[in-house]
Amino acid sequence: MSESWLKNAVFYEIYPQSFYSPEGEGVGTLQGIIDKLDYVKDLGCDAIWLNPIYDSPFKDAGYDVRDYKKVASRYGSNDDAKKLFEEAHKRGMHILLDLVPGHTSEEHEWFKQSSKPETNEYSGRYIWTDSWFKGIPGRPYIGGETERNGTYLLNFFKCQPALNYGWTDPKESWQSSMDSEEAKATREAIKDVCFFWLEMGCDGFRVDMADSLVKGDDTWHQTAAIWKEMIGDIKAKFPEAKFVSEWCCPYIAVNEAGFDMDFFLDHGGNGYNFLVRDYETEGGDRSYFRADSGVSCEKFLKEFVPAYEAVKDDGYFSLITGNHDTTRISYGLSDRERKLAISFILTLPTVPFIYYGDEIGMKYLELNSFEGGYTRTGSRTPMQWDDAVLTAGREGKLYLPCDPAADAPTVESETKIPDSLYSTIKSLLKLRHSEDSLSADAPFEVLYSREDSPLLVYRRGDLKIAVNPSNSDALADVDLGNVRPVWSVGEGKTENGTLKLRPQTFVIFK
Ligand code: NOJ
């Protein structure tokens, strides 16, 4: 892996419609993001993942793209996007856009053309059967809506027809192979979209449902091959472009497909969920960072460590505090529990992502679905900058309502409190940026973890980090050598080869 800015990067995910509206009402805009770049930088984040900003009917909050090359008018214009890239670069920051390669909106011009009965350039851009009476067994498809004599495959919601990258093993005459002209044309069209934005100044892409391209590809090897080729072609022209995949399988995404990073996501029952979102365990949430769960970190480490080891020479396995699809990290966790969990995420050998608002402890709200959000809507509410935003949101003047609680946190309030979650994250990121040992590439080793103990100790370069998320003191015979605490939440010390941590503590020793 060649040295890149990623190794020191800390990302901030921005959901544009909810971030900042300079007018004080309506949806957020790109100018709003420009206005708040200094805030993001000051927190310690130097890179941004921006959810889709393209023209869209917004039936899936913009993941239903109507025009890949046009900024949605509600966010501003293409010129605003260019200005955003320039302003970010002036501050030494990078911006990844969200690329949606697996499907478009049903209102995309390609789909309108593809739906026509007459054969045209776009007839093979989507996956169609050859008769209105023939479906696609075992897969979601739509019939009866177009003049074309066929049904078409969906990639996600009803509004999102699947683009055609071919099938691994075409059996029906209407199924294309990966090498077919139509599959190649789809790849070229998506590369063209990437070139368009990279030429304008973006730094790369978070790739939506990166695993979903080739149909019938149960092992993902064929989809990986497609990405390898596409990313290779793009990097030949833009060697600095970065790609992060929504795949949750770094062995394929990073090692095979050539992504720079892959996300460890909240897929039911996996090791990431177990840190803060262990909703599926019988008998209630037994997340590692819940003080009363009393469990060890083993379930997380068992998945994270091998994945980290496997990809560390090729790229990164990235951890998120949450995203626009998850419940917020505040859901079910106290302020102190969140401090420990986020400190952990920010000190692992990954490129971390902070979801906007998580740094001030914004709450997950129980809301009705809006723009295809469903249960995700409650994590997409307006960034709580100050009381004026809270009031506007509560009066229904923003994209979604704001937290009605009297103690709803705001940037204005949290930045003034010396030991707020915000201040804790900011000071830890300052340390991360000043200590090479906390860069994503610095060595990582688990020094202590047991099935029967919540205590976890790990090494990052010349730093030793100890975590005790539980309600009780933790004591262990772990000799950390001649070290002293340099940063902590709570108290911990080493004495004669014994590590002593008070309840709910996170201590970095040097
Ligand atoms: C994953 C995105 O994160 C999600 O928000 C979206 O609804 C689906 N992909 C479909 O694009």
Residues whose N, C-alpha, C, O or C-beta is under 5 A from the ligand:
A	BS01	NOJ	D60 Y63 F156 D208 M209 D325
